[in-house]
Amino acid sequence: MSSTFSSTVQPSGSAAVPESADSAHCLELSTPAAEWVEAMPVGNGRLGAMVYGGADDELIWLSEGTVWSGPPRRPQPHPVTPETARAALSAARTAATAGDYVAAEHALHALQHSSPQSFQPLARLRRRIGAPAAEPAGQAEVVPAQDAGAVSDAGAVSAVAPEGYARGLDLRTATAWTRAGAVSSAHAAGATISQRVFASAPHQVLVIDVAGARGGVSFTLDSPLQLEQTGTEDTEAWAVLRAPDDVLPAVQREPDPIRWAADPRGVQAAVVMRVLGGAARTRATADGLVIEVDGDATLVVAVRTTFTHLGQDPADDVGPALARARQLCRDAVAAGLEEVHGKHVAAHRELYDRAELQLGTRTGANAGPTNTTALIDAADAGGAAAAGGPELVALLFQYGRYLLISSSRPGGTPANLQGIWNQRMQPPWSSNFTMNINLEMNYWLAETTGLAECAEPLFEFIEALAGRGREPARRIYGSSGWVAHHASDIWAFADPMGDGHHDPAWAFWPFAGVWLTTHLVDRVTFSRDEAAARRFWPTLCGAARFVLDWLEPRADGSLGTSPATSPENRFLVPGTDQTSSVAADATMDLVLSRHLLDSLLRLADTYALRASSPELCQEAEAALPRILTPGVDSAGLLREWADVEQMADPHHRHIAHLVAIHPTDRTPSEPVAAAASRSLDARGDEGTGWSLAWKMAMRARLHQADGAGRLLEKFIRRAVEVEPGPTGGRWRGGLYPNLFSAHPPFQIDGNLGIVAALAECLLQSHAGALDLLPALPPHLPDGQVRGLRARTGLSVDLQWRAGELTEARITSENREPQTVRVRCGADELTVDLPPTGSAVLTGADLSQES
């Protein structure tokens, strides 16, 4: 297949920054960051940094994926006893059957006892060029009361851009860079300061490399966490920090949400800083660490914590973590900057280069802007059709893959609501693993865009949940399977969350584990990996056991669920002016139940697994045809619950009841698909970043290119504060200056979800065939993509012009031959692929090259 794709590597060397980086793989801004959503993110799957890009004065926020508050104290016996739970569920079920939905909702408050813990910031690193301050800026200030957990960065970086200033993020080399003419009196006229920052996965260190610092460089580290100990030795300095024992979610509105116990049990983090080459002076202060260097400087930072494994409490002794962090620093210094950077780039590109999207053209009269701010401005004014609009969309595709690589790698924790980046002690929604859409959306792109390894932390988390979730399944539901609810943390919290007063619309939803198993099924179906099928089988069986125990027989012999919520929606109670979130037979419950049981049986037959769980498979076979099918209401919309139809907010951002359209891998019936399409129309296009991405993926599955295009237009606009309204305001998505997606505030699921949505527009494989360009947005008429993945072990490259397919290459990664049905519009072709072989199709009529 012909291709214009190209690839370059920036040379290693002190503070090397790209002089003319490929704008298709680079964010570039012309002023330093004034706030966190303007900073550049780097990460190695575990250690993350947000780089503000200051010239003389720099600010870098550090995060580490295992630094969370907690672990939670697990009382024995649990306050929500089996008797309490049985009474609450029975009361809710009886009330729902009687149509007293308000009483059903109130009954479920008795299941609430506690909440997941919060992802924490690690430390704040300041870099100053010129004469260092006599003392560090002081411990990071935690702002109390109305904005608990916020940390003040006021005046941290000068907003004045010196002559020759530019900063950016090279996605191909995973390097944040800054270049500026000197503004300090300590510098000679015409001097240039340059900096690059990267987080190495092979060496497990963060590197800050500064050149042009004729007046010297000082680094100061402080933290909002508790400072336990500090130390220095030659060019090395270290600190041990402790996370809080408890951080309450903001929804509880407590005056003192950040809590430190007298007998601390929280995660401890060892932070080690060491200078690579040159003379350095180190000192510890009451607030942190200071390192001063004469001339240019390369600082290496390593972090290790007392975290042990997902779902398990941390170790008590920080000594091994400190020793490991010190050794990582020393190993990186011994290797040298060029080797560390070279291996970092190679490891990153091994993942990043697997897929690439090119859209539009940057030549001739239609050439668009390359500066990221200008790209957003143009898209905000003219949408995807504007000059640079297609390029911005392609950049978002590259950026989303970069963010998943940077925040989720084997051996680390899953990407949370903010990936791996956070500067707040009490972050929005605790920056936790929210499992009624957000965590799932984070990983949709892993299979379809060649980042299968990046899903390994998710799989380990699901397995940890399966272990922790057995106790609440037994205690609350009387099931021998496992259960998980709305949200969780690195301790694998699995109970209903809340303190007895929170809305069951989100606090009660026992199908999170069931939904998460779709990722396990996808891994097997995309890769045909028998080892994965056998690994995941016990987890799938445990989730299926819960579903079979929870399904409730109806008088006509069908099976439904009660009490049932539909995340996170509410309906108007018929005949009253009240609302509720609890009824019977939520469509999402039914669809996910059917999908899990059907998938279980399919894997059992494909990989000869029935013999290990014969009775469970028999129960699943008997239950499947009895599960209720989604209904259609009087307006022709897909019902969200079986017996209610008027929503309290007809434009609600959650569209849980349409899960049969996407991401499940079954083809819905024509009536269900038509009702789902009308439901999307009724909900409207407006929504949060993640909601826009999910709706776009659904429109793509329905082959509605115009609908996908409208949602894409909204996704790429600028994020702005808007007064609340029926179709916008609080829940209006858009892009921040660093291309982070707005919920608002920032949530990474939008950035990751839009990649998955674009992939669905270009290629689908869930319906038993390869669908090429099934929903190409009309404003993206010209482009090419390589490295998309499809089920049954296929890789697909595509080219199109004027909205028509011009060429497709389909490559099998299997060691056995396979036959593939390929569709493009009304045309269909059967292609025989040899083992690890390829077929090339040309033209919209799918002619196969000989």
N, C-alpha and C positions, 0 to 999 in steps of 0.2 A: 504494500500500500504506500503510495507516495505521501510525503508529509513535509511540512515546513517547520515542524517542531525543532527547536534547537536547545542546547544546554551548555551553560558555561559555569565554570567554578572560579570564584574570586581567589586570587593568590593569597597565601598566608604571609604574615609579616606583621610587625608591630603596628597596631592601630590602623591596619589596612581597611579602608572604607571604599565602597564602590563609587567610582567617578561617574559612571553612566550605567547604573544598574538597569536591567531589563524591567521596564515599568509594568509588564504583565505579571511580574513576580516580585514586586516591591511596593511597599507603602512609603510615601515620601511627603513630609510636611515642611513648611518653611518657618515655623516658630516652635519654641520649646513648649512642652505640655504645661498647661495651666491647671489641669485637674487629671484625676486618675484615668478617665475615659479618653484622654488624649495621649497617654503614655503607650509605649510599644511593649508588647508581651513577648518574653522568651521563656523557654522551659525545656526540661529534658524528660518530662513525664513524671517527675517527682519534685524537682526544685524549680520554682518559677520566679520570675522577676518582671516588674513593670518599670520601664526605663523612661524617665521624663525628658531626657535629651537636653539638659542644661549645658551651657558652655563653660563658664568659670565655676558655677555651682550646679551640681547634679544631684538628683534624688532618684533612688532606686528602691522600690518596695520589694521585699523578699517574702516568698511563701514556700511552704513545703507541704506536700499532699497529705502527710500523716499527722500534721499538727492541728488537732481538734480539741475542743473542750471535752471534759469527761475523763474517764469513762463513766457511764451512768451507774449509780448504785442500784443493785438489783435486790429489792427487799424480798425476804422469805418469811412467811408466805406473801404472795403478791396481793396488794390491796384489792385488785379486781379478782375476786375469787371465782371458781367455777359456778358457785351458786348465784353470785351477783350477775355473772355474765349470762347464765341460762335465763334468769328472770328478766334481764334487760332485753335479750333477743326475743324471748317469748312475748313480752309486752309489746315490743315494736312490731313483731309479725302479726299479732292479734289486731293491733290498731290499724296497721296497713290494710289488712283484709277487710276491716270494717269501714275503711275510707277515712279514718281519723288520722290523717297524715301528720298533723302537728304533734299529736301524742306519740306517734311512732318515732318522730325525730327526737323528742324530748327523752324518750326511753333510752336512746343510745348514748346519752351523755354519761351514763353510769359506766361505760366501758373505758372512759378516758382517765388516764392517770399521770402520764408524763409525756415528754417530747424528745425528739432526736437532739443530739448536741450540735454545736456550731463549728464550722471550719474557721480557723483563726489565721490572722496575719502572723508572720514570723518576726520580721525586723525591718528597720528602715536604715538604709545605707546612704550616707551623704558623701559626695566627693567634691572637694574644693581644690581649684588650681590657684596658686599664689600662696601668700603667707597664711598658714593655718590658724584657725581660731585657738585661743588659749585653752579652751575647754570645748567639749562637744556641745552640740546645740541643746542637749538635755534630753531626758527620756521622752519618748514619743507620748504626746499628751492625749489622754483619752477624754473626749468631750462628754460630759454627763448629761443627765436629764433628757431633754426632748430628742436628742440624737445619740443615745447611748451606743458606745462602740465606735463612733466615728473618731478618726484621728486627724488632727489639724495639720495640714501641709501648707498653710498660708505663708506666702513669700518664700517657699522652699527653692524655687527656681525662678530666675529672672524671666519675665515675659518678653523682655527686649531681645530681639534677634540681632546679633552682631552681623557685621558685613560678611558676606560669603557663607551665611548660615544655611544648613540643611540638615535634616535628620530623617531617618527612615528605618525600615525593617525589610531586610532581604530575605524573602521567604525560602529561596533556594538554599541559602547557606545558614538559615536560622540565626541571623546576626542582626542586632539593632546597632545602628551606627549614627554618629553625630560628627559634623564637620563645621567649624566656625572660625572666622577671623578672631584673633585675640581681642578681648575687651578689658583685660586686667592691666593695671599699670605695671605689673610684674613682667609683662611680656613686651618684647620688642615690636616695633611697628611692623605690620605686615605678617607677623607670625600667625600660623594656623594651628588650631587645636583640633585633634581628631580623637574619636573614641569608638570602640566597638565593644559590644557586650553579647556573650553567648553562653548557653547552658549546655555543657557537653554530656551526652548520654554515656559514651564509652568511659570517660574519666570521672563522671558523676561530680562535676564541679561547675561553678559559675565563674566566668572570667570577665574582668573589666580591664580593658587595655587602653591606655591613654598615651598620646604622643603630643609633642609641642608644648609641654608643661615646663617652660623655662624657669618658672618661679617655684617649682615643686608641686607635689600633690599630697593632699591629706584625705584619708578615709575615716569616717566616723560611723559607728554602728550603735544604734539604740533600738529599743523594742517596747511595745505596749504590754508584752508578756512579763512575767515575773523574772527578774534577774537573779539567778541562783548562785553563780560563781563566775569568775573571770580569771584569766591568766595570760602571761606573755612569755615568749622565749625567742630571742634573736629577732627574726623578721616575721614571727608568727604570733598571733593573738587569738584567744578563744573565749567564748562565753557559753554558759549553760542557761537556757531559758525554760520556764515552765508555763504550760498553758493553764487556763482556769479549770477548776473542777466542774463548773456548771455555767453555761450561758443559755439563758432562756430565750426562746424565739420572741421576736418583736411583737407578735400578735397577742402575747400575754400582757403587754403593757405594764410590766413591773417597774417600780422606781429603781431597783437595784438588780439588774438582770445578769451582771457579770460577777460571779461568786468564786471566792478562793476559800478552800477548806482548811481547817486547822491541821488536819491530817491529810496532806495533799496526795493525790493518786494520779494526777494528770500526766499527759505526755511531756517528757523533757526533750529539748532539742539542743544538741551541741553544734555551735556555729564556730567554724575555724576560718581565719583569714591569714593568708601568707602571701608575701610579695615574691614575685618571680624575678630574680636578678636585682642587682643594685643594692645600695645601702638603705636601710629603713629603721625608723624608730617606732617602737610599739609601746603603748601604755594602756592600762585599764583605769576606768573611772567609776564613780558610783553609779553611772547610768549605762555604761557600755564599754566600747573599745575605740582606740584611735591608732591609726597607722600613718606615719608621715614619711614621704619619700622625696629625695632630692632629684629633680628632673623627671623624665618620663617614668611611668609606672605600669606594671601589670599585676593586678590583684587577683588572687585565686581564692574562692570561697567554697567551702564544703560544709554540708549539713548532714548529720545523722541524728535519729531520734530513738526513743525507747519503745516506739511502736513495734509490735511483734507480727501480728497478722490480723486481717479483717475479721471482725467478730470477737477478737480476744483482747484482754486487758493488756496495757503496756507493762514493760519490765520495770522493776524498781530501781535498778542500778544503771546510772547514766554512763558509767565508766567505759563499757565496751563501745557505746555510741561515740563518745569523745575520742577514744583511741582510733576508731575507724575513720572519723572525719579528719583527724590529724594526718593519718596515713594517706588518705585520698589527696589532701593538699600537697603533701610531700611527693607523692607519685607524679602528680601533674607538674609540679615545679621541676622535678628531675627529667620529665619527658621533654619539657620545653614548649614554648608557645606554638611554634609551627606544627609540631606533631600533635598537640592537643587540638588545635583548630582543624588540622587536616582530618584527623579521625572523627571529630565532631561533624564536619561537613559530610564526610563519606557516609557515616551512620544515618544522618538525617536524610540525605538524598536517596539512600537505598529505599526508604519509604516514600518520600515526597515525589520522586521522579516516576513512580509507577503510573500516575494518571496526570493528565493535563487537559485543560479546556482553553481553546482559543475562539474568540468571538470578535466580529467586526474587523476593522482595518485601521491602521494608524498612518496611512499614506494618503496623499492627495488632499482634495478640498474637504473631505469628511473627517480628517484627522482630529481626534479629540484631545483633551488635556491629559497630562500624565501625573501631575501633582494630585495627591489623594483628595485634598480639600477641594480642588477644582473639579475633580470627578464627581464628588458628592454634590457640589453646587450645581453642576450641569444636569445631573440626574434629578435633583430636587426640582429644577425648573422645567425640564423637558422629558424626564423619565428615561426608560431604556432606549427610546428612539433617538435621544439627543446624542450629539457627538460625544463619544466617550462612554455612553451608556452601556453598550455591549461589553466594552473593556472592563468597566466596573463590575459587571456581573461575572465575568471570567475571573477577575481578581478576587471576588468573594468566594468563588469555587476554590481557588488556590489557597486562600486565607483560611477557609474552614478546615481544609485538610491539614494545613500547617498547625492550626490550633489543637486539633485532636492529637496529632503526633506529639506536640509539645506538652500536652496535659495528661496523656494516657499511654503508658508503655508497659510492657511486661515487668512485673515486680513492683509496680506502683499501685496507687489507689485509682478508682474510677474518676472520670471527669465529673465534678459536681456542678452546681448551678452556675458557677463562675469558672469552670475548668479547673485551674490550679492557681488562680490569682485572686488575691483578696487583701484589702487594707483596713478592714473594719473588724472590731472585736465582736460586734453583733451585726453580721452582714444581712442583707435582705434575704428573707426566708431561710435564715441560718446558713445560706450557701450549702444546703444539704443535698442529699440524693432524693429529689422529689420524683416519685415513681408513678404518678398518674398521667404523665406524658413526658416530663422533661428529661429524666435519665434515659428513657427509651430513645427519645429523639437524638440525644447526644451521640448515639451509636448506630443510627440507621446508615450513615455513610461508610461505616467501617467495611462492610461486605461489598457494597456497590462500587467503591472507589479504591479498592486495593489496599486497605489498611487493616487487614484481618488481625494482625498481631496487637493492634491498639485496643482491641476488644477483650484481651486477656484479663485485665483488671476487672472488667464488668463480669466476666464469667466467674472469677474467684469470689467476687462480691455476692453473686447470686447463690453460689454454693455456701457461702457463709450465712446468708439469709436463710437458706434451707435448713441449716443447722440450728440457728437461733429461733427460727420460726416454728419449730415443732412444739415448743413449750406453750406459746400463746394459742396455737391451733388446738392443742389438747385442752388447755384451761378455758378458753373462751368458747370454742366451737365444738368441743368433744370429738375432734378429728384426729386421726393418726397420721395425717399428712403434715404439710407445713404451710404457713401463711405469712404474708407481709401486707402492710397497709400503705397509707399515703406517702410517707417519707421515712428516710433512714439516715444513718451516719456510718462512720468507719467501724462502729461497734455493732453493726448489724441490728439496730433497733427494729423490732418487727411488730410492736403493739399498735393499736389505735392511738393517735396522739391527741393531746389536749389536756386541760386541767379540770374537766367537768362542765365547762361552759362554752366550748367551741363548736363551730358549725359542723355537723356531720357531713355536710356537702363535701368537705375535704378531709375531715378528721376520721370518718368511718368509710373505708373502702377496702375490703379484704381481697381484692383481686390484683394487687400489685405484683405479687409473685407469679401469678398466672400470666400476666402480660410480659414480665421479664423473660419467661421461658421461650417466648417467640424468638429471642436472640439466639438461644441455644439451638433451636430448630433451624434458624437461618444459617448458622455456621455449618451445620451438617448438610443442608440442601445446597448451599453455594459451593461447598468444597468436596462433597461426597466423601467425607472423612469418617471412616468407620470407627477409628479410635475416639474421635470426638463424640460420636453417637453413644459409644459404650461408656465414656466418661460421664456424659450428661444424663444417662438413663435413670440413675437413682433420683436425681433432682427432678426430672420430669415426672417420674412416678409419684414422688411425694406431693408435687403440685396437683397432679391428677387425682390423687387420693383425697385431697382437700376438696376439690371441685365435686367429686362424686358424693362426698359426705354432706356438702353444703346444698347441692341441688335438692329442691323440695317438690314432691309430687303434687300435681293439681288434680281436681276431680275428674278431668277428662283423660288422665293418664300422662299428660305432658309434664315436663320438668321446668321449673323456674327458680328464681332466687328471691328471698325475702328475709329480712329487710334489705333494700337495695338502694344505693345512691348512684348517681351518674356524674362523675367528677367534672367540674365543681359547680354544677348547675342546680337551680331551684325552679320549682313550678308553682303556679297558682292553685291553691286548693279549691276544687270545684264547689261553687255555691257560697264561698266566703271571700273575704278580702285578705286572707292569710296566705303565707307561702310555706313551703316545706321542701326538703331535699330527700325525703325518704318515702318510698312506695314499694311496689313489688315489680320484679322482672325488668330490671334495667337492661336495655339492649346491649350495652357494653359487656355486662356480665355474661349474657347468653352467647354473644359472638366469641368472646375469649374462651369460654368453657368449651364450645364446640371446636374451636381451633386447637386447643390443647389436646383434647381427647382424640380428635382426628389425626393430629400430628403424632401422638403417642403410638397409635395403631400403625400408621404408615412407617415409622421408624422401626417398630417391632417386626414388621414383615420384611422390610428392606435389609435389616441387619441381624435377623434371626435372634431377636431379643425376647420373644414371647415366653420362652421357656423359663426365664428368670422371674416373670410376673404374670403367670397365666390367669389368675383370678381377676387381677386388676384389668387386664386386657378384655376379659369377658364382660366385666361390669361396664367398661367404656363402650364396648360394642353395643350393649343393651341400652345404654343411656343415650347414645348419640342421636338416634332418630326421634327420641322423645323430647329433646331440648326445644323449647319454644323458638320460633323464628321471628325476626323483627316484624312489627306491624306498621301499618301506614295510617296516619290520623285523618281527620275529616278534611284537612287542607291539602292532603296528598304528600305530607312530609313523613319522613321516617320517625316513628315514635321513639322517644328517649326512655320512657317507661310504658308498660303495657296498657295502663288504664288512665293515664293523665296525658294532656297534650298541650296545655297553655303554659308557656314558660314565663317566669317572672321577668327575665331579660331576654327577649327574642333574639338579641344580637350577641349573646354571650360568647366570649372568646373560646371557651372549651367546646369541642365538637366530638366528645367521647363516643357518642352513639353511632358515629360514622366510621368506627374502627374497622368494620368489615371492608371498607373501600381501601384504606391504607392504615397501618402497614401489613395487615395479615396477608398471607399468600394464597388466598382462595379467591376465585372469581365469584362475586355475588350474582344473584339472579337479576334478570332485567328489571323486574318491579322494584327490588331493593336498590339497585343502582339508580333508577329513575327517581325514586323517593329521596335518595341521598343527594342527588343533584339539586332537586328542589329545596332540600334542607339547607344546602350550602347557599343557594340564592337567598333564602329567607334570613339566614344568619347575617348575610352581608360580607363584604370583603374586608372590612376594617378589623383590626386586631393587633395584638402584641406581636413582637418579632417572631416568636415561636409559632403563634397561631397563624400568622401569614404563611410561614413555611409549611405548616401541616396542611392548611387549606390548598396551597399550591400543589403539594404532593397528591392530594385527593383529586384535584382537578386534572392532574396529569394521568392518574389511574383511570379516570373517566374519559380520557382522550379529549379533554376540553382545552385546547391550546389557548384560546382567547381568555378563558378564565384564569389559566396559569399565568398568562402575561399580565393581566390586571393586578394580580397579587404580587408579582415580581416588581411591578412599578411602585407599589406601596412599600415593599421591603427596602428598596434602595434609596428612598427619600431620606432627608436629614431628620434626625431625632430632635424634636422640639417640645417644649412644655406647652400643653394645650389644656384649656378649661374642660373639665369633665362634661361629657354629653352622651346622648344615647348611642352614638356610633363611633366615639373616639375618646379623646381626653385621656383619662388615666391609663387606658390600655392601648394607646396608639404607638405602634412600633416604628422603627426607623434606624438610622445608622449614626453612631457617635463619630467624632473626628478620627478615631483610630480604627474605624470600621467595626467596632463592637456593636452588636445588635441590641436594641432597646426593648425591654419588656413593656415599659420602663420600670425600674432602672435596668442596668445591664444584666442580661442572662446569656450564657454562651450557647444555649440550645438553639437560639435563632441562627447564629453563625453556622452551627453544625447542621441544623435542619435544612437550611437553604441549599447546602451541597446535595443532600439527599433528594430534595425536591427537584433540583436541576437534573440530577441523574435519572429520576423517574420520567422527566420530560424527554430525555434522549434515548433511554433504553429501559425496557421492562421485560421481566422473565418469570413473573409469578403465575401466569396463566397457561403454562405448559408450552410456550413458544417464545421466541425472541421477537419483541416488537421494537422496530427501529423508528426513532423520531415519532413516538406516538402522540406527543403533545408539545411540539416545538413552539415556544412563544413567538408571536408574529414579529416582535421587534428584534429577534435574533436570527435573521434570515441566512446569515453566512457564518460558517464556523467549522471547527473540527474538534474532536475529542479522542483521546487515546486512553486505554487502560481501564475502561469501565468493566465491571465484573458482572456476570450473570450466573444464575443457578445452573447446577450440574457441571461446574468447573470450566466456565467459558470466560474468555477475555475478548472485548469488542472495541474496535476503533472505528470511528465514523467521520465522514466529511459530507458537508451539504452546502449548497449554493442556492440562493433565491428561494429558500424554504424547501428545497428538494434534495433528497439523498443523492449524492454522486458516487460514493464509494463506501464499502464496509468491509472490514477484515474481522473474521471470527476465528479465534484460536482456541483449541481445546487444550486444557492442562491435564487431561486424563491419560492414563496409560492404555486405555482401551478405546476402540472406535465408538463413536456415537452418532446418531442421526438427530438433526435439529431442524425444527420447523421455524422458518424466519418469515416475519410479516413486516410490510411497510405500507401503510394505508390499506388499499384493497388488494394489493399484490401479496402472494405467498409462495414460498419456495421451500422445498425440503433439501437439506444439505447434509451430506455424509462427511463426517470429519474423521480423519485417521488419528491414531494415537499421537498426542501432542502436536497435531498438525493444524493447518489453517485453510480457510477458504476465503476468497476475495469476491465480493459482489459489487457490481457497478450499476449505476443508474437507479432511478426510482422504481424501475420494473424488476429489480433484483436479478439481473442477468449475472450468471456465475462465470468468472474467468476460467478458461480451460487451463 
